[in-house]
Amino acid sequence: MYKKLVNFVQDTYKTKDFIPLHAPVFTGNERDYVNDTLDSTFVSSVGKYVDDFESRIETLTGAPRAIATVNGTSALHVALYLAGVTPGDIVITQALTFVATCNVIHHLGAEPLFVDVSETSLGLCPVALSSYLDENASLNAAGECVHNGTEQIIRSVVPMHTFGHPVEIDEIVGICIKWNITLIEDSAESLGSYYKGGHTGTFGKFGVISFNGNKIITTGGGGVVLCADSELGAWAKHVTTTAKAPHPFEFYHDEPGFNFRMPNLNAALGCAQLEVLPKFLKKKRELAFSYERFFADSDYRFVSEPEYATSNYWLNAVICPSLKARNELLEKTNASGVMTRPVWQLMNRLPMYRKARTGSLIVSEQLERSLVNLPSSVVSMTGETDA
């Protein structure tokens, strides 16, 4: 399989040079907009491109308010803070995720609790979530969801739209309403992905998106907090700019804020990237369907979008028939200059989260042993990497 795959990827990208997993593409107005910020001298957190970038994200996603931050991790930090997560709380998320999610929970003094992912979406499984809460939680007199074994408050649930594939969000929303838990969507990987016509990140109280260099579009480093209403948006903007009260010259800060505002320089890059996002999405979906056809008559199962969703196919993935097959595919493709990677090691295997509570993680463990990500950079179907 690996020889055929290497040839397929090299033919697709029309090169025998090293092929990365996901590289940024700059063929639009990126240089013009970035140079404009240099000419204006407004390169930091004040400037027209920051406001423009936020407005464009609001239009794209339908979110009432979008607040730009320095990266996706800081966006999640702000969202959890605004959701009231405090030391000793529990935040439920998936073990199959990027470590930044758990690190933010930890740095707020809370504890992650891991439940399984869905075979349908690869994101947080609503059945696993509901089962865990039914067996281990109750509502106290104040209406708060409490873990029966520890009396800790379960403050938030953070599902991730893994590789850009939307989770079964309607079911998760219903569970969070039933248990009075704040829903925060980790949409870091899913810009341009839709669940039944609604953009990911707009179903909970907050959603977060990443614009790291390896995402579908990039600001170099950047993130955004999607807020369910304008009041939450105003609060998010306030705390991301050190919680400084407006005044012509006095420095007065009314709560412990963050210095997380996206610089104008990065936002300029993001505005240019958003202009070509529709083309990127089209070409990424074409690439995904090409992979799907390639693996169709093999023992390797390509990860396709759920029936209810339209995915951005940020990172394409294939499920190998065995651990041995996975390891061979990883070793041979990387040795041939075609970058592939395994999915993240489960968070509960990492030393700092080894003692975290978990539900059953059968699907997560299966994916850990079998899933491989494939080169997913934007590429035209004629073979030229472009916009």
Contacts in CASP RR format, 6 or more apart in sequence:
PFRMAT RR
TARGET T0000
AUTHOR 0000-0000-0000
METHOD contacts of the structure
MODEL  1
MYKKLVNFVQDTYKTKDFIPLHAPVFTGNERDYVNDTLDSTFVSSVGKYV
DDFESRIETLTGAPRAIATVNGTSALHVALYLAGVTPGDIVITQALTFVA
TCNVIHHLGAEPLFVDVSETSLGLCPVALSSYLDENASLNAAGECVHNGT
EQIIRSVVPMHTFGHPVEIDEIVGICIKWNITLIEDSAESLGSYYKGGHT
GTFGKFGVISFNGNKIITTGGGGVVLCADSELGAWAKHVTTTAKAPHPFE
FYHDEPGFNFRMPNLNAALGCAQLEVLPKFLKKKRELAFSYERFFADSDY
RFVSEPEYATSNYWLNAVICPSLKARNELLEKTNASGVMTRPVWQLMNRL
PMYRKARTGSLIVSEQLERSLVNLPSSVVSMTGETDA
1 298 0 8 1.000
1 300 0 8 1.000
1 325 0 8 1.000
1 329 0 8 1.000
2 328 0 8 1.000
2 329 0 8 1.000
2 332 0 8 1.000
2 333 0 8 1.000
2 336 0 8 1.000
3 332 0 8 1.000
4 294 0 8 1.000
5 294 0 8 1.000
5 329 0 8 1.000
5 333 0 8 1.000
5 338 0 8 1.000
5 374 0 8 1.000
6 332 0 8 1.000
6 333 0 8 1.000
6 336 0 8 1.000
6 337 0 8 1.000
6 338 0 8 1.000
8 294 0 8 1.000
9 19 0 8 1.000
9 333 0 8 1.000
9 338 0 8 1.000
9 374 0 8 1.000
9 375 0 8 1.000
10 16 0 8 1.000
10 19 0 8 1.000
10 338 0 8 1.000
12 287 0 8 1.000
12 290 0 8 1.000
12 379 0 8 1.000
12 383 0 8 1.000
13 19 0 8 1.000
13 375 0 8 1.000
13 377 0 8 1.000
13 379 0 8 1.000
13 383 0 8 1.000
13 385 0 8 1.000
14 383 0 8 1.000
14 384 0 8 1.000
18 337 0 8 1.000
18 339 0 8 1.000
19 337 0 8 1.000
19 338 0 8 1.000
19 339 0 8 1.000
19 375 0 8 1.000
19 377 0 8 1.000
20 339 0 8 1.000
20 375 0 8 1.000
20 377 0 8 1.000
21 214 0 8 1.000
21 315 0 8 1.000
21 339 0 8 1.000
21 340 0 8 1.000
21 341 0 8 1.000
21 373 0 8 1.000
21 374 0 8 1.000
21 375 0 8 1.000
21 376 0 8 1.000
21 377 0 8 1.000
22 214 0 8 1.000
22 215 0 8 1.000
22 314 0 8 1.000
22 315 0 8 1.000
22 375 0 8 1.000
22 376 0 8 1.000
22 377 0 8 1.000
23 214 0 8 1.000
23 377 0 8 1.000
23 385 0 8 1.000
24 213 0 8 1.000
24 214 0 8 1.000
24 217 0 8 1.000
24 218 0 8 1.000
24 220 0 8 1.000
25 276 0 8 1.000
25 280 0 8 1.000
25 377 0 8 1.000
25 378 0 8 1.000
25 385 0 8 1.000
25 386 0 8 1.000
25 387 0 8 1.000
26 272 0 8 1.000
26 273 0 8 1.000
26 387 0 8 1.000
27 276 0 8 1.000
27 386 0 8 1.000
27 387 0 8 1.000
28 272 0 8 1.000
28 275 0 8 1.000
28 276 0 8 1.000
28 387 0 8 1.000
29 271 0 8 1.000
29 272 0 8 1.000
29 275 0 8 1.000
30 268 0 8 1.000
30 269 0 8 1.000
30 270 0 8 1.000
30 272 0 8 1.000
30 273 0 8 1.000
32 272 0 8 1.000
33 49 0 8 1.000
33 268 0 8 1.000
33 269 0 8 1.000
33 270 0 8 1.000
33 271 0 8 1.000
33 272 0 8 1.000
34 265 0 8 1.000
34 268 0 8 1.000
34 269 0 8 1.000
34 272 0 8 1.000
36 268 0 8 1.000
37 43 0 8 1.000
37 47 0 8 1.000
37 49 0 8 1.000
37 264 0 8 1.000
37 265 0 8 1.000
37 268 0 8 1.000
38 265 0 8 1.000
40 47 0 8 1.000
40 264 0 8 1.000
42 48 0 8 1.000
42 264 0 8 1.000
43 263 0 8 1.000
43 264 0 8 1.000
43 265 0 8 1.000
44 263 0 8 1.000
44 264 0 8 1.000
44 265 0 8 1.000
45 241 0 8 1.000
45 261 0 8 1.000
45 262 0 8 1.000
45 263 0 8 1.000
45 264 0 8 1.000
46 264 0 8 1.000
47 264 0 8 1.000
47 267 0 8 1.000
48 264 0 8 1.000
49 264 0 8 1.000
49 267 0 8 1.000
49 268 0 8 1.000
49 270 0 8 1.000
49 271 0 8 1.000
50 68 0 8 1.000
50 261 0 8 1.000
50 262 0 8 1.000
50 263 0 8 1.000
50 264 0 8 1.000
50 267 0 8 1.000
52 267 0 8 1.000
52 271 0 8 1.000
53 68 0 8 1.000
53 219 0 8 1.000
53 262 0 8 1.000
53 267 0 8 1.000
53 270 0 8 1.000
53 271 0 8 1.000
53 274 0 8 1.000
54 65 0 8 1.000
54 66 0 8 1.000
54 67 0 8 1.000
54 68 0 8 1.000
54 224 0 8 1.000
55 66 0 8 1.000
56 271 0 8 1.000
56 274 0 8 1.000
57 63 0 8 1.000
57 66 0 8 1.000
57 68 0 8 1.000
57 209 0 8 1.000
57 224 0 8 1.000
57 226 0 8 1.000
57 274 0 8 1.000
58 64 0 8 1.000
58 65 0 8 1.000
58 66 0 8 1.000
60 191 0 8 1.000
60 192 0 8 1.000
60 199 0 8 1.000
60 274 0 8 1.000
60 277 0 8 1.000
61 199 0 8 1.000
61 201 0 8 1.000
61 202 0 8 1.000
61 226 0 8 1.000
62 199 0 8 1.000
62 202 0 8 1.000
63 199 0 8 1.000
63 201 0 8 1.000
63 202 0 8 1.000
63 207 0 8 1.000
63 226 0 8 1.000
63 227 0 8 1.000
63 228 0 8 1.000
64 227 0 8 1.000
64 228 0 8 1.000
64 229 0 8 1.000
64 230 0 8 1.000
64 233 0 8 1.000
65 226 0 8 1.000
65 227 0 8 1.000
65 229 0 8 1.000
65 230 0 8 1.000
65 232 0 8 1.000
65 233 0 8 1.000
65 234 0 8 1.000
65 236 0 8 1.000
66 224 0 8 1.000
66 225 0 8 1.000
66 226 0 8 1.000
66 227 0 8 1.000
67 75 0 8 1.000
67 78 0 8 1.000
67 224 0 8 1.000
67 225 0 8 1.000
67 227 0 8 1.000
67 233 0 8 1.000
67 236 0 8 1.000
67 237 0 8 1.000
67 240 0 8 1.000
68 222 0 8 1.000
68 223 0 8 1.000
68 224 0 8 1.000
68 261 0 8 1.000
68 262 0 8 1.000
68 267 0 8 1.000
69 75 0 8 1.000
69 78 0 8 1.000
69 222 0 8 1.000
69 223 0 8 1.000
69 224 0 8 1.000
69 225 0 8 1.000
69 240 0 8 1.000
69 260 0 8 1.000
69 261 0 8 1.000
69 262 0 8 1.000
70 221 0 8 1.000
70 222 0 8 1.000
70 223 0 8 1.000
70 260 0 8 1.000
70 261 0 8 1.000
70 262 0 8 1.000
70 263 0 8 1.000
70 266 0 8 1.000
71 210 0 8 1.000
71 211 0 8 1.000
71 212 0 8 1.000
71 221 0 8 1.000
71 222 0 8 1.000
71 223 0 8 1.000
72 100 0 8 1.000
72 188 0 8 1.000
72 208 0 8 1.000
72 209 0 8 1.000
72 210 0 8 1.000
72 211 0 8 1.000
72 212 0 8 1.000
72 222 0 8 1.000
72 223 0 8 1.000
72 224 0 8 1.000
73 100 0 8 1.000
73 103 0 8 1.000
73 104 0 8 1.000
73 210 0 8 1.000
74 223 0 8 1.000
74 240 0 8 1.000
74 258 0 8 1.000
74 260 0 8 1.000
75 207 0 8 1.000
75 208 0 8 1.000
75 209 0 8 1.000
75 210 0 8 1.000
75 222 0 8 1.000
75 223 0 8 1.000
75 224 0 8 1.000
75 225 0 8 1.000
75 260 0 8 1.000
76 100 0 8 1.000
76 101 0 8 1.000
76 104 0 8 1.000
76 158 0 8 1.000
76 184 0 8 1.000
76 186 0 8 1.000
76 188 0 8 1.000
76 208 0 8 1.000
77 104 0 8 1.000
77 107 0 8 1.000
77 108 0 8 1.000
77 258 0 8 1.000
77 260 0 8 1.000
78 225 0 8 1.000
78 236 0 8 1.000
78 239 0 8 1.000
78 240 0 8 1.000
78 258 0 8 1.000
78 260 0 8 1.000
79 184 0 8 1.000
79 205 0 8 1.000
79 206 0 8 1.000
79 207 0 8 1.000
79 208 0 8 1.000
79 225 0 8 1.000
79 236 0 8 1.000
80 91 0 8 1.000
80 104 0 8 1.000
80 105 0 8 1.000
80 108 0 8 1.000
80 110 0 8 1.000
80 156 0 8 1.000
80 158 0 8 1.000
80 184 0 8 1.000
81 108 0 8 1.000
81 239 0 8 1.000
81 258 0 8 1.000
82 206 0 8 1.000
82 232 0 8 1.000
82 235 0 8 1.000
82 236 0 8 1.000
82 239 0 8 1.000
83 155 0 8 1.000
83 156 0 8 1.000
83 182 0 8 1.000
83 184 0 8 1.000
83 205 0 8 1.000
83 206 0 8 1.000
84 155 0 8 1.000
84 156 0 8 1.000
84 182 0 8 1.000
85 91 0 8 1.000
85 105 0 8 1.000
85 108 0 8 1.000
85 110 0 8 1.000
85 155 0 8 1.000
85 156 0 8 1.000
86 108 0 8 1.000
86 109 0 8 1.000
86 110 0 8 1.000
86 155 0 8 1.000
87 108 0 8 1.000
87 109 0 8 1.000
87 110 0 8 1.000
88 109 0 8 1.000
88 110 0 8 1.000
88 111 0 8 1.000
88 152 0 8 1.000
88 153 0 8 1.000
89 108 0 8 1.000
89 109 0 8 1.000
89 110 0 8 1.000
89 111 0 8 1.000
89 152 0 8 1.000
89 153 0 8 1.000
89 154 0 8 1.000
89 155 0 8 1.000
89 156 0 8 1.000
90 110 0 8 1.000
90 111 0 8 1.000
90 112 0 8 1.000
90 113 0 8 1.000
90 147 0 8 1.000
90 150 0 8 1.000
90 152 0 8 1.000
90 153 0 8 1.000
90 154 0 8 1.000
90 155 0 8 1.000
90 357 0 8 1.000
91 105 0 8 1.000
91 110 0 8 1.000
91 111 0 8 1.000
91 112 0 8 1.000
91 113 0 8 1.000
91 154 0 8 1.000
91 155 0 8 1.000
91 156 0 8 1.000
91 157 0 8 1.000
91 158 0 8 1.000
92 112 0 8 1.000
92 113 0 8 1.000
92 114 0 8 1.000
92 115 0 8 1.000
92 129 0 8 1.000
92 132 0 8 1.000
92 154 0 8 1.000
92 156 0 8 1.000
92 157 0 8 1.000
92 158 0 8 1.000
92 181 0 8 1.000
93 101 0 8 1.000
93 102 0 8 1.000
93 105 0 8 1.000
93 112 0 8 1.000
93 113 0 8 1.000
93 114 0 8 1.000
93 115 0 8 1.000
93 124 0 8 1.000
93 157 0 8 1.000
93 158 0 8 1.000
93 159 0 8 1.000
93 160 0 8 1.000
93 186 0 8 1.000
94 114 0 8 1.000
94 115 0 8 1.000
94 116 0 8 1.000
94 117 0 8 1.000
94 123 0 8 1.000
94 124 0 8 1.000
94 159 0 8 1.000
94 160 0 8 1.000
94 162 0 8 1.000
94 364 0 8 1.000
95 114 0 8 1.000
95 115 0 8 1.000
95 116 0 8 1.000
95 117 0 8 1.000
95 346 0 8 1.000
95 347 0 8 1.000
95 348 0 8 1.000
95 358 0 8 1.000
95 361 0 8 1.000
95 364 0 8 1.000
96 117 0 8 1.000
96 122 0 8 1.000
96 123 0 8 1.000
96 162 0 8 1.000
96 343 0 8 1.000
96 344 0 8 1.000
96 346 0 8 1.000
96 347 0 8 1.000
96 364 0 8 1.000
96 367 0 8 1.000
96 368 0 8 1.000
97 160 0 8 1.000
97 162 0 8 1.000
97 186 0 8 1.000
97 344 0 8 1.000
97 347 0 8 1.000
98 160 0 8 1.000
98 188 0 8 1.000
98 344 0 8 1.000
99 344 0 8 1.000
99 347 0 8 1.000
99 350 0 8 1.000
101 112 0 8 1.000
101 158 0 8 1.000
101 160 0 8 1.000
101 186 0 8 1.000
101 347 0 8 1.000
102 112 0 8 1.000
102 347 0 8 1.000
102 350 0 8 1.000
102 352 0 8 1.000
102 353 0 8 1.000
105 111 0 8 1.000
105 112 0 8 1.000
105 158 0 8 1.000
106 112 0 8 1.000
106 352 0 8 1.000
106 353 0 8 1.000
110 155 0 8 1.000
111 152 0 8 1.000
111 356 0 8 1.000
111 357 0 8 1.000
112 347 0 8 1.000
112 353 0 8 1.000
112 356 0 8 1.000
113 147 0 8 1.000
113 154 0 8 1.000
113 356 0 8 1.000
113 357 0 8 1.000
113 358 0 8 1.000
114 346 0 8 1.000
114 347 0 8 1.000
114 348 0 8 1.000
114 356 0 8 1.000
114 357 0 8 1.000
114 358 0 8 1.000
114 359 0 8 1.000
114 361 0 8 1.000
114 364 0 8 1.000
115 124 0 8 1.000
115 125 0 8 1.000
115 128 0 8 1.000
115 129 0 8 1.000
115 132 0 8 1.000
115 358 0 8 1.000
115 359 0 8 1.000
115 361 0 8 1.000
116 125 0 8 1.000
116 128 0 8 1.000
116 359 0 8 1.000
116 360 0 8 1.000
116 361 0 8 1.000
116 362 0 8 1.000
116 363 0 8 1.000
116 364 0 8 1.000
117 123 0 8 1.000
117 124 0 8 1.000
117 125 0 8 1.000
117 128 0 8 1.000
117 162 0 8 1.000
117 363 0 8 1.000
117 364 0 8 1.000
117 367 0 8 1.000
118 124 0 8 1.000
118 125 0 8 1.000
118 126 0 8 1.000
118 127 0 8 1.000
118 128 0 8 1.000
118 167 0 8 1.000
118 168 0 8 1.000
118 363 0 8 1.000
119 363 0 8 1.000
120 168 0 8 1.000
120 306 0 8 1.000
121 161 0 8 1.000
121 162 0 8 1.000
121 165 0 8 1.000
121 166 0 8 1.000
121 167 0 8 1.000
121 168 0 8 1.000
121 306 0 8 1.000
121 309 0 8 1.000
122 162 0 8 1.000
122 163 0 8 1.000
122 165 0 8 1.000
122 303 0 8 1.000
122 317 0 8 1.000
122 367 0 8 1.000
123 159 0 8 1.000
123 160 0 8 1.000
123 161 0 8 1.000
123 162 0 8 1.000
123 165 0 8 1.000
123 167 0 8 1.000
124 157 0 8 1.000
124 158 0 8 1.000
124 159 0 8 1.000
124 160 0 8 1.000
124 167 0 8 1.000
124 172 0 8 1.000
125 168 0 8 1.000
125 363 0 8 1.000
126 167 0 8 1.000
126 168 0 8 1.000
126 171 0 8 1.000
126 172 0 8 1.000
126 175 0 8 1.000
127 171 0 8 1.000
128 359 0 8 1.000
128 360 0 8 1.000
129 157 0 8 1.000
129 172 0 8 1.000
129 175 0 8 1.000
130 171 0 8 1.000
130 175 0 8 1.000
132 359 0 8 1.000
133 145 0 8 1.000
133 154 0 8 1.000
133 175 0 8 1.000
133 179 0 8 1.000
136 147 0 8 1.000
136 148 0 8 1.000
136 149 0 8 1.000
137 145 0 8 1.000
137 146 0 8 1.000
137 147 0 8 1.000
137 148 0 8 1.000
137 154 0 8 1.000
137 179 0 8 1.000
138 145 0 8 1.000
138 146 0 8 1.000
138 148 0 8 1.000
139 145 0 8 1.000
139 146 0 8 1.000
139 179 0 8 1.000
139 180 0 8 1.000
140 146 0 8 1.000
143 180 0 8 1.000
144 153 0 8 1.000
144 180 0 8 1.000
145 153 0 8 1.000
145 154 0 8 1.000
145 155 0 8 1.000
145 179 0 8 1.000
145 180 0 8 1.000
145 181 0 8 1.000
146 152 0 8 1.000
146 153 0 8 1.000
146 154 0 8 1.000
147 153 0 8 1.000
147 154 0 8 1.000
147 357 0 8 1.000
154 179 0 8 1.000
154 181 0 8 1.000
155 181 0 8 1.000
155 182 0 8 1.000
156 181 0 8 1.000
156 182 0 8 1.000
156 183 0 8 1.000
156 184 0 8 1.000
157 172 0 8 1.000
157 175 0 8 1.000
157 176 0 8 1.000
157 181 0 8 1.000
157 182 0 8 1.000
157 183 0 8 1.000
157 184 0 8 1.000
158 184 0 8 1.000
158 185 0 8 1.000
158 186 0 8 1.000
159 167 0 8 1.000
159 169 0 8 1.000
159 172 0 8 1.000
159 183 0 8 1.000
159 185 0 8 1.000
159 186 0 8 1.000
160 167 0 8 1.000
160 186 0 8 1.000
160 187 0 8 1.000
160 188 0 8 1.000
160 189 0 8 1.000
161 167 0 8 1.000
161 185 0 8 1.000
161 186 0 8 1.000
161 187 0 8 1.000
161 189 0 8 1.000
161 190 0 8 1.000
161 193 0 8 1.000
161 200 0 8 1.000
161 201 0 8 1.000
162 189 0 8 1.000
163 189 0 8 1.000
163 303 0 8 1.000
163 311 0 8 1.000
163 313 0 8 1.000
163 314 0 8 1.000
163 315 0 8 1.000
163 316 0 8 1.000
163 317 0 8 1.000
163 373 0 8 1.000
164 189 0 8 1.000
164 190 0 8 1.000
164 193 0 8 1.000
164 200 0 8 1.000
164 311 0 8 1.000
164 312 0 8 1.000
164 313 0 8 1.000
164 314 0 8 1.000
164 315 0 8 1.000
165 190 0 8 1.000
165 193 0 8 1.000
165 303 0 8 1.000
165 305 0 8 1.000
165 306 0 8 1.000
165 309 0 8 1.000
165 311 0 8 1.000
166 190 0 8 1.000
166 193 0 8 1.000
166 194 0 8 1.000
166 195 0 8 1.000
166 200 0 8 1.000
166 306 0 8 1.000
166 308 0 8 1.000
166 309 0 8 1.000
166 311 0 8 1.000
167 195 0 8 1.000
168 306 0 8 1.000
168 308 0 8 1.000
169 185 0 8 1.000
169 195 0 8 1.000
169 200 0 8 1.000
169 203 0 8 1.000
170 195 0 8 1.000
170 196 0 8 1.000
170 203 0 8 1.000
172 183 0 8 1.000
173 183 0 8 1.000
173 203 0 8 1.000
173 204 0 8 1.000
175 181 0 8 1.000
176 182 0 8 1.000
176 183 0 8 1.000
176 204 0 8 1.000
182 204 0 8 1.000
182 205 0 8 1.000
183 203 0 8 1.000
183 204 0 8 1.000
183 205 0 8 1.000
184 204 0 8 1.000
184 205 0 8 1.000
184 206 0 8 1.000
184 207 0 8 1.000
184 208 0 8 1.000
185 200 0 8 1.000
185 201 0 8 1.000
185 202 0 8 1.000
185 203 0 8 1.000
185 204 0 8 1.000
185 206 0 8 1.000
185 207 0 8 1.000
185 208 0 8 1.000
185 226 0 8 1.000
186 207 0 8 1.000
186 208 0 8 1.000
187 193 0 8 1.000
187 200 0 8 1.000
187 201 0 8 1.000
187 207 0 8 1.000
187 208 0 8 1.000
187 209 0 8 1.000
187 226 0 8 1.000
188 208 0 8 1.000
188 209 0 8 1.000
188 210 0 8 1.000
188 215 0 8 1.000
189 210 0 8 1.000
189 215 0 8 1.000
189 314 0 8 1.000
189 315 0 8 1.000
190 200 0 8 1.000
190 201 0 8 1.000
190 209 0 8 1.000
190 311 0 8 1.000
190 312 0 8 1.000
190 314 0 8 1.000
191 209 0 8 1.000
191 211 0 8 1.000
191 215 0 8 1.000
191 216 0 8 1.000
191 217 0 8 1.000
191 277 0 8 1.000
191 312 0 8 1.000
192 199 0 8 1.000
192 200 0 8 1.000
192 216 0 8 1.000
192 277 0 8 1.000
192 281 0 8 1.000
192 312 0 8 1.000
193 199 0 8 1.000
193 200 0 8 1.000
193 309 0 8 1.000
193 310 0 8 1.000
193 311 0 8 1.000
193 312 0 8 1.000
193 314 0 8 1.000
194 200 0 8 1.000
194 309 0 8 1.000
194 310 0 8 1.000
195 203 0 8 1.000
195 308 0 8 1.000
195 309 0 8 1.000
196 308 0 8 1.000
196 309 0 8 1.000
197 310 0 8 1.000
201 207 0 8 1.000
201 208 0 8 1.000
201 209 0 8 1.000
201 226 0 8 1.000
202 226 0 8 1.000
202 228 0 8 1.000
204 228 0 8 1.000
205 227 0 8 1.000
205 228 0 8 1.000
205 232 0 8 1.000
206 225 0 8 1.000
206 226 0 8 1.000
206 227 0 8 1.000
206 228 0 8 1.000
206 232 0 8 1.000
206 236 0 8 1.000
207 225 0 8 1.000
207 226 0 8 1.000
207 227 0 8 1.000
208 223 0 8 1.000
208 224 0 8 1.000
208 225 0 8 1.000
208 226 0 8 1.000
209 223 0 8 1.000
209 224 0 8 1.000
209 226 0 8 1.000
210 222 0 8 1.000
210 223 0 8 1.000
211 217 0 8 1.000
211 218 0 8 1.000
211 219 0 8 1.000
211 220 0 8 1.000
211 221 0 8 1.000
211 222 0 8 1.000
211 223 0 8 1.000
211 224 0 8 1.000
211 266 0 8 1.000
211 270 0 8 1.000
211 273 0 8 1.000
212 218 0 8 1.000
212 220 0 8 1.000
212 221 0 8 1.000
212 222 0 8 1.000
213 220 0 8 1.000
213 221 0 8 1.000
215 314 0 8 1.000
216 277 0 8 1.000
216 280 0 8 1.000
216 281 0 8 1.000
216 284 0 8 1.000
216 312 0 8 1.000
216 314 0 8 1.000
217 270 0 8 1.000
217 273 0 8 1.000
217 274 0 8 1.000
217 276 0 8 1.000
217 277 0 8 1.000
217 280 0 8 1.000
218 269 0 8 1.000
218 270 0 8 1.000
218 273 0 8 1.000
219 262 0 8 1.000
219 266 0 8 1.000
219 267 0 8 1.000
219 269 0 8 1.000
219 270 0 8 1.000
219 273 0 8 1.000
220 266 0 8 1.000
220 269 0 8 1.000
221 266 0 8 1.000
222 262 0 8 1.000
222 266 0 8 1.000
223 262 0 8 1.000
224 262 0 8 1.000
225 233 0 8 1.000
225 236 0 8 1.000
225 240 0 8 1.000
227 233 0 8 1.000
227 236 0 8 1.000
238 244 0 8 1.000
239 255 0 8 1.000
239 257 0 8 1.000
239 258 0 8 1.000
240 257 0 8 1.000
240 258 0 8 1.000
240 259 0 8 1.000
240 260 0 8 1.000
240 261 0 8 1.000
241 259 0 8 1.000
241 261 0 8 1.000
242 253 0 8 1.000
242 257 0 8 1.000
242 258 0 8 1.000
242 259 0 8 1.000
243 253 0 8 1.000
243 254 0 8 1.000
243 255 0 8 1.000
243 256 0 8 1.000
243 257 0 8 1.000
244 251 0 8 1.000
244 252 0 8 1.000
244 253 0 8 1.000
245 252 0 8 1.000
245 253 0 8 1.000
245 254 0 8 1.000
276 387 0 8 1.000
279 378 0 8 1.000
279 387 0 8 1.000
280 378 0 8 1.000
280 387 0 8 1.000
281 312 0 8 1.000
283 378 0 8 1.000
283 379 0 8 1.000
283 380 0 8 1.000
283 381 0 8 1.000
284 312 0 8 1.000
284 313 0 8 1.000
284 314 0 8 1.000
284 376 0 8 1.000
284 378 0 8 1.000
285 311 0 8 1.000
285 312 0 8 1.000
285 313 0 8 1.000
286 381 0 8 1.000
287 313 0 8 1.000
287 316 0 8 1.000
287 376 0 8 1.000
287 378 0 8 1.000
287 379 0 8 1.000
287 381 0 8 1.000
288 302 0 8 1.000
288 304 0 8 1.000
288 305 0 8 1.000
288 311 0 8 1.000
288 313 0 8 1.000
288 316 0 8 1.000
290 381 0 8 1.000
291 302 0 8 1.000
291 316 0 8 1.000
291 318 0 8 1.000
291 374 0 8 1.000
292 302 0 8 1.000
292 304 0 8 1.000
294 302 0 8 1.000
295 301 0 8 1.000
295 302 0 8 1.000
295 318 0 8 1.000
296 302 0 8 1.000
299 320 0 8 1.000
299 321 0 8 1.000
299 325 0 8 1.000
300 318 0 8 1.000
300 319 0 8 1.000
300 320 0 8 1.000
300 321 0 8 1.000
300 325 0 8 1.000
301 318 0 8 1.000
301 319 0 8 1.000
302 316 0 8 1.000
302 317 0 8 1.000
302 318 0 8 1.000
302 319 0 8 1.000
303 316 0 8 1.000
303 317 0 8 1.000
303 318 0 8 1.000
303 319 0 8 1.000
303 371 0 8 1.000
305 311 0 8 1.000
305 313 0 8 1.000
313 376 0 8 1.000
314 376 0 8 1.000
315 373 0 8 1.000
315 374 0 8 1.000
315 376 0 8 1.000
316 373 0 8 1.000
316 374 0 8 1.000
316 375 0 8 1.000
316 376 0 8 1.000
317 343 0 8 1.000
317 371 0 8 1.000
317 372 0 8 1.000
317 373 0 8 1.000
317 374 0 8 1.000
318 371 0 8 1.000
318 372 0 8 1.000
318 374 0 8 1.000
319 367 0 8 1.000
319 370 0 8 1.000
319 371 0 8 1.000
320 326 0 8 1.000
320 329 0 8 1.000
320 370 0 8 1.000
320 371 0 8 1.000
320 372 0 8 1.000
321 370 0 8 1.000
322 370 0 8 1.000
323 369 0 8 1.000
323 370 0 8 1.000
326 342 0 8 1.000
326 369 0 8 1.000
326 370 0 8 1.000
326 371 0 8 1.000
326 372 0 8 1.000
329 340 0 8 1.000
329 372 0 8 1.000
330 340 0 8 1.000
330 341 0 8 1.000
330 342 0 8 1.000
330 372 0 8 1.000
333 339 0 8 1.000
333 340 0 8 1.000
334 340 0 8 1.000
338 375 0 8 1.000
339 375 0 8 1.000
340 372 0 8 1.000
340 373 0 8 1.000
340 374 0 8 1.000
340 375 0 8 1.000
341 372 0 8 1.000
341 373 0 8 1.000
342 368 0 8 1.000
342 371 0 8 1.000
342 372 0 8 1.000
342 373 0 8 1.000
343 367 0 8 1.000
343 368 0 8 1.000
343 371 0 8 1.000
343 372 0 8 1.000
343 373 0 8 1.000
344 368 0 8 1.000
345 368 0 8 1.000
346 361 0 8 1.000
346 364 0 8 1.000
346 365 0 8 1.000
346 368 0 8 1.000
347 353 0 8 1.000
347 356 0 8 1.000
348 354 0 8 1.000
348 356 0 8 1.000
348 358 0 8 1.000
348 361 0 8 1.000
377 385 0 8 1.000
378 385 0 8 1.000
378 386 0 8 1.000
378 387 0 8 1.000
379 385 0 8 1.000
380 386 0 8 1.000
END
